[in-house]
Amino acid sequence: MPCAQVDHAGRSDTLKALAPLKARVQRCFEAGALATGCELSTDPVGPDYADMRPDRGMLALYRANAEALGRTFPDLPGGGVVGAATDMGNVSHVVPTIHPMLDLDCAPAVNHQPEFTAACVTAAADRAVLDGALAMAWTAADLAAATGGGLSAL
């Protein structure tokens, strides 16, 4: 019978940086098991999440379409691309991908917080959903027109 059980997840800016992080965490668990006389077993609960590699051209189209609807974007380092690892990051390593976000004007609240949840049931959130969907549809139309109806040219 195990002494304890823990579910854990590690995150890093890139898959390359994740590998040594995972090894260090594993050694910490091994040291803890050794120090306490417990048996250690580890089982992955899912795939590693890769860093997001957005298609910059597609992102520029989306931004222009969203701005045409009156949306604004802050000037952020790295061109406003979120660097967090996500399941969408895995997709972005295979096909041209974007992961756009629109502001709900609820700062400093961010996702996974009760204040953000409350902001998601407002007229501003409804507008963001509609604007995001329309900007995405326009972006898909722009891409289809630019590639002759297919994405293989990207």
Summary of the structure (lengths in Angstrom):
residues: 154
radius of gyration: 20.7
end to end distance: 54.0
largest distance: 64.5
contacts: 351
relative contact order: 0.13
helix: 49%
strand: 1%
